Amino acid sequence: LARAFPPESMWDTHHLHRPSQAVFFRMLRPEFLQWLKKNHRPNKPEESFPPLSCDALTNWGQSSRDSKEHNDRVREATNILINKVVPEFAATFVQRTPRQL
């Protein structure tokens, strides 16, 4: 089932160790993909986020004529996760009282 989800971009997660096989086990979570689908792109607010390929950033996806587009989308999604979603969650989390946890 894991190969049904697109990988996170190991080139955009500098804070994590980057083994060459990371695209096979660091997948974008389905909850994030649903959130991404419902929200607009930060740099193109008039558009919804396009589908992401599970073959992006892998050798399987490199033979596709639109592999650059698929790779760029996954990198954009990873950057949204790292630079928008995680910081917003962290800011909300630290404002909670111990009882709210």
Contact map, one row per residue, 1 for C-alpha under 8 A:
11111000000000000000000000000000000000000000000000000000000000000000000000000000000000000000000000000
11111000000000000000000010100000000000000000000000000000000000000000000000000000000000000000000000000
11111100000000000000000100000000000000000000000000000100000000000000000000000000000000000000000000000
11111100000000000000000000000000000000000000000000000100000000000000000000000000000000000000000000000
11111110000000000000000000111100000000000000000000001100000000000000000000000000000000000000000000000
00111111000000000000000000110000000000000000000000011111000000000000000001000000000000000000000000000
00001111100000000000001111110000000000000000000000000101100000000000000001000000000000000000000000000
00000111110000000000001001110000000000000000000000000000000000000000000001101100000000000000000000000
00000011111110000000001000000000000000000000000000000000100000000000000001100100000000000000000000000
00000001111111000100011000000000000000000000000000000000000000000000000000000000000000000000000000000
00000000111111000000000000000000000000000000000000000000000000000000000000000000000000000000000000000
00000000111111000000000000000000000000000000000000000000000000000000000000100110000000000000000000000
00000000111111110000000000000000000000000000000000000000000000000000000000000100010000000000000000000
00000000011111111100000000000000000000000000000000000000000000000000000000000000000000000000000000000
00000000000011111000000000000000000000000000000000000000000000000000000000000000000000000000000000000
00000000000011111100000000000000000000000000000000000000000000000000000000000000000000000000000000000
00000000000001111110000000000000000000000000000000000000000000000000000000000000000000000000000000000
00000000010001011111010000000000000000000000000000000000000000000000000000000000000000000000000000000
00000000000000001111110000000000000000000000000000000000000000000000000000000000000000000000000000000
00000000000000000111111000000000000000000000000000000000000000000000000000000000000000000000000000000
00000000000000000011111110000000000000000000000000000000000000000000000000000000000000000000000000000
00000000010000000111111111000000000000000000000000000000000000000000000000000000000000000000000000000
00000011110000000001111111100000000000000000000000000000110000000000000000000000000000000000000000000
00100010000000000000111111100000000000000000000000000000000000000000000000000000000000000000000000000
01000010000000000000111111100000000000000000000000000000000000000000000000000000000000000000000000000
00000011000000000000011111110000000000000000000000000000000000000000000000000000000000000000000000000
01001111000000000000001111111000000000000000000000000000000000000000000000000000000000000000000000000
00001111000000000000000001111101100000000000000000000000000000000000000000000100000000000000000000000
00001000000000000000000000111111100000000000000000000000000000000000000000000000000000000000000000000
00001000000000000000000000011111110000000000000000000000000000000000000000000000000000000000000000000
00000000000000000000000000001111111000000000000000000000000000000000000000000000000000000000000000000
00000000000000000000000000011111111100000000000000000000000000000000000000000000100000000000000000000
00000000000000000000000000011111111110000000000000000000000000000000000000000000000000000000000000000
00000000000000000000000000000111111111000000000000000000000000000000000000000000000000000000000000000
00000000000000000000000000000011111111100000000000000000000000000000000000000000000000000000000000000
00000000000000000000000000000001111111110000000010000000000000000000000000001000000000000000000000000
00000000000000000000000000000000111111110000000111100000000000000000000000000000000000000000000000000
00000000000000000000000000000000011111110000000110000000000000000000000000000000000000000000000000000
00000000000000000000000000000000001111111000000110000000000000000000000000000000000000000000000000000
00000000000000000000000000000000000111111101111110000000000000000000000000000000000000000000000000000
00000000000000000000000000000000000000111111111110000000000000000000000000000000000000000000000000000
00000000000000000000000000000000000000011111100000000000000000000000000000000000000000000000000000000
00000000000000000000000000000000000000001111100000000000000000000000000000000000000000000000000000000
00000000000000000000000000000000000000011111111000000000000000000000000000000000000000000000000000000
00000000000000000000000000000000000000011111111100000000000000000000000000000000000000000000000000000
00000000000000000000000000000000000000011001111100000000000000000000000000000000000000000000000000000
00000000000000000000000000000000000000011001111110000000000000000000000000000000000000000000000000000
00000000000000000000000000000000000011111000111111000000000000000000000000000000000000000000000000000
00000000000000000000000000000000000111111000001111100000000000000000000000000000000000000000000000000
00000000000000000000000000000000000010000000000111110000000000000000000010000000000000000000000000000
00000000000000000000000000000000000010000000000011111000000000000000000000000000000000000000000000000
00000100000000000000000000000000000000000000000001111101000000000000010011000000000000000000000000000
00001100000000000000000000000000000000000000000000111111000000000000010001000000000000000000000000000
00111110000000000000000000000000000000000000000000011111000000000000000000000000000000000000000000000
00000100000000000000000000000000000000000000000000001111111110000000000000000000000000000000000000000
00000110000000000000000000000000000000000000000000011111110111000010011001000000000000000000000000000
00000010100000000000001000000000000000000000000000000011111011000000001000000000000000000000000000000
00000000000000000000001000000000000000000000000000000011111111000000000000000000000000000000000000000
00000000000000000000000000000000000000000000000000000010111111100000000000000000000000000000000000000
00000000000000000000000000000000000000000000000000000011011111100000000000000000000000000000000000000
00000000000000000000000000000000000000000000000000000011111111110010000000000000000000000000000000000
00000000000000000000000000000000000000000000000000000001111111111010000000000000000000000000000000000
00000000000000000000000000000000000000000000000000000000001111111010000000000000000000000000000000000
00000000000000000000000000000000000000000000000000000000000011111110000000000000000000000000000000000
00000000000000000000000000000000000000000000000000000000000001111111000000000000000000000000000000000
00000000000000000000000000000000000000000000000000000000000000011111110000000000000000000000000000000
00000000000000000000000000000000000000000000000000000001000011111111111000000000000000000000000000000
00000000000000000000000000000000000000000000000000000000000000001111111100000000000000000000000000000
00000000000000000000000000000000000000000000000000000000000000000111111110000000000000000000000000000
00000000000000000000000000000000000000000000000000011001000000000111111111000000000000000000000000000
00000000000000000000000000000000000000000000000000000001100000000011111111100000000000000000000000000
00000000000000000000000000000000000000000000000000000000000000000001111111110000000000000000000000000
00000000000000000000000000000000000000000000000001010000000000000000111111111000000000000000000000000
00000111100000000000000000000000000000000000000000011001000000000000011111111100000000000000000000000
00000001100100000000000000000000000000000000000000000000000000000000001111111110000000000000000000000
00000000000000000000000000000000000000000000000000000000000000000000000111111111000000000000000000000
00000001000000000000000000000000000100000000000000000000000000000000000011111111100000000000000000000
00000001100110000000000000010000000000000000000000000000000000000000000001111111110000000000000000000
00000000000100000000000000000000000000000000000000000000000000000000000000111111111100000000000000000
00000000000000000000000000000000000000000000000000000000000000000000000000011111111110000000000000000
00000000000000000000000000000001000000000000000000000000000000000000000000001111111111000000000000000
00000000000010000000000000000000000000000000000000000000000000000000000000000111111111100000000000000
00000000000000000000000000000000000000000000000000000000000000000000000000000011111111100000000000000
00000000000000000000000000000000000000000000000000000000000000000000000000000011111111110000000000000
00000000000000000000000000000000000000000000000000000000000000000000000000000001111111111000000000000
00000000000000000000000000000000000000000000000000000000000000000000000000000000111111111100000000000
00000000000000000000000000000000000000000000000000000000000000000000000000000000011111111110000000000
00000000000000000000000000000000000000000000000000000000000000000000000000000000000111111111000000000
00000000000000000000000000000000000000000000000000000000000000000000000000000000000011111111100000000
00000000000000000000000000000000000000000000000000000000000000000000000000000000000001111111110000000
00000000000000000000000000000000000000000000000000000000000000000000000000000000000000111111111000000
00000000000000000000000000000000000000000000000000000000000000000000000000000000000000011111111100000
00000000000000000000000000000000000000000000000000000000000000000000000000000000000000001111111100000
00000000000000000000000000000000000000000000000000000000000000000000000000000000000000000111111100000
00000000000000000000000000000000000000000000000000000000000000000000000000000000000000000011111110000
00000000000000000000000000000000000000000000000000000000000000000000000000000000000000000001111111111
00000000000000000000000000000000000000000000000000000000000000000000000000000000000000000000001111111
00000000000000000000000000000000000000000000000000000000000000000000000000000000000000000000000111111
00000000000000000000000000000000000000000000000000000000000000000000000000000000000000000000000111111
00000000000000000000000000000000000000000000000000000000000000000000000000000000000000000000000111111
00000000000000000000000000000000000000000000000000000000000000000000000000000000000000000000000111111
